[in-house]
Amino acid sequence: MIRLLLALMTLASPAIADEGVALPAGFDGVYATEGLVCDSLGRVEIRDGAMVGAEFAMTVTDLIEVPGDPNKVEVSLSIAGGGGEWTDSAVLTLSGDGQSLRFDYPDSSTVMWSRCG
């Protein structure tokens, strides 16, 4: 439930994330949570291991590449948002065409982001 709320938060000014462990080539870019438009409030930018949205920031603190699949990584995350901070992990899968990014969390919840323009 917290992840769903995190994915939908879009009302405050952007949080600042520390530089993290960089994701493999192709993951960086600008996304929007699936179903939201890519305006300034719905955008999420991934760069240098940091994922920054309007009211949250996630930093990749550790990364394990999946052998034989350059579009899939397992990450540890440091997250700040909604006035709190916590850690989590997820398997990130970039679609073959690079147009969507899927987060699969240990509790079986999933969040999808779609690449902007």
C-alpha positions as CSV (number, residue, x, y, z in Angstrom):
1,M,0.0,0.0,0.0
2,I,2.8,2.4,0.8
3,R,4.4,1.7,-2.6
4,L,1.2,2.5,-4.4
5,L,0.8,5.8,-2.5
6,L,4.5,6.6,-3.2
7,A,3.9,6.0,-6.9
8,L,0.9,8.3,-6.9
9,M,2.3,11.2,-4.9
10,T,2.6,14.2,-7.2
11,L,1.7,17.4,-5.3
12,A,4.8,18.9,-3.7
13,S,8.1,20.3,-5.0
14,P,10.7,17.7,-5.9
15,A,12.8,16.0,-3.3
16,I,16.5,15.8,-3.7
17,A,18.2,12.4,-3.8
18,D,21.9,11.7,-3.1
19,E,23.8,10.1,-6.0
20,G,23.5,6.4,-5.9
21,V,24.7,3.3,-7.7
22,A,24.1,3.9,-11.4
23,L,21.6,1.6,-13.2
24,P,22.7,-0.1,-16.5
25,A,22.5,1.7,-19.8
26,G,19.0,2.4,-20.9
27,F,17.3,2.7,-17.5
28,D,18.0,6.5,-17.1
29,G,15.4,8.8,-18.4
30,V,12.1,10.5,-17.6
31,Y,9.0,8.4,-16.8
32,A,5.5,8.8,-15.4
33,T,3.7,6.4,-13.2
34,E,1.5,4.3,-15.4
35,G,-1.8,6.1,-16.1
36,L,-0.4,9.6,-15.3
37,V,0.7,12.2,-17.8
38,C,4.3,13.3,-18.2
39,D,3.7,16.9,-16.9
40,S,5.9,18.5,-14.3
41,L,4.0,16.9,-11.4
42,G,3.7,13.4,-12.8
43,R,7.3,13.0,-13.9
44,V,9.9,10.8,-12.4
45,E,13.5,11.3,-13.5
46,I,16.1,8.5,-13.2
47,R,19.7,9.5,-13.3
48,D,22.9,8.3,-11.7
49,G,21.2,5.9,-9.4
50,A,18.6,8.4,-8.2
51,M,14.9,8.4,-8.9
52,V,13.3,11.7,-8.2
53,G,9.5,12.5,-8.3
54,A,7.4,15.4,-7.1
55,E,7.2,14.2,-3.5
56,F,9.7,11.3,-3.2
57,A,13.3,10.3,-3.9
58,M,14.7,6.8,-4.2
59,T,18.4,6.1,-4.3
60,V,19.9,2.8,-5.5
61,T,22.3,1.8,-2.7
62,D,23.2,-1.7,-4.1
63,L,22.6,-3.4,-7.4
64,I,22.9,-7.0,-8.7
65,E,22.7,-7.5,-12.4
66,V,20.8,-10.6,-13.6
67,P,23.1,-12.8,-15.7
68,G,22.0,-13.0,-19.3
69,D,19.3,-10.3,-19.0
70,P,20.7,-6.7,-19.3
71,N,17.2,-5.3,-18.8
72,K,16.7,-6.8,-15.3
73,V,18.4,-5.8,-12.0
74,E,17.8,-6.4,-8.4
75,V,18.3,-3.2,-6.3
76,S,18.3,-2.1,-2.7
77,L,16.7,1.3,-2.3
78,S,16.9,4.2,0.2
79,I,13.6,6.1,0.0
80,A,12.4,9.4,1.3
81,G,8.9,10.7,0.8
82,G,5.8,11.9,2.7
83,G,7.9,13.0,5.6
84,G,9.5,9.6,6.2
85,E,12.6,7.6,5.2
86,W,12.9,3.8,4.8
87,T,14.7,1.1,2.8
88,D,13.3,-1.4,0.4
89,S,14.3,-3.7,-2.4
90,A,12.9,-4.5,-5.9
91,V,13.6,-6.2,-9.1
92,L,13.5,-3.6,-11.9
93,T,12.8,-4.8,-15.5
94,L,13.1,-2.5,-18.4
95,S,10.9,-3.5,-21.3
96,G,12.6,-4.7,-24.5
97,D,11.7,-1.5,-26.3
98,G,12.8,0.6,-23.4
99,Q,9.4,2.3,-23.0
100,S,8.3,0.9,-19.6
101,L,10.0,0.1,-16.3
102,R,8.5,-2.4,-13.9
103,F,9.2,-2.6,-10.2
104,D,8.5,-6.0,-8.5
105,Y,8.7,-5.8,-4.7
106,P,9.2,-8.6,-2.3
107,D,5.6,-8.4,-1.0
108,S,4.4,-9.2,-4.6
109,S,3.3,-5.7,-5.4
110,T,4.1,-4.2,-8.7
111,V,4.5,-0.6,-10.0
112,M,4.9,0.3,-13.7
113,W,6.4,3.5,-15.1
114,S,6.0,4.6,-18.7
115,R,8.8,6.5,-20.5
116,C,8.0,10.1,-21.4
117,G,8.4,11.4,-24.9
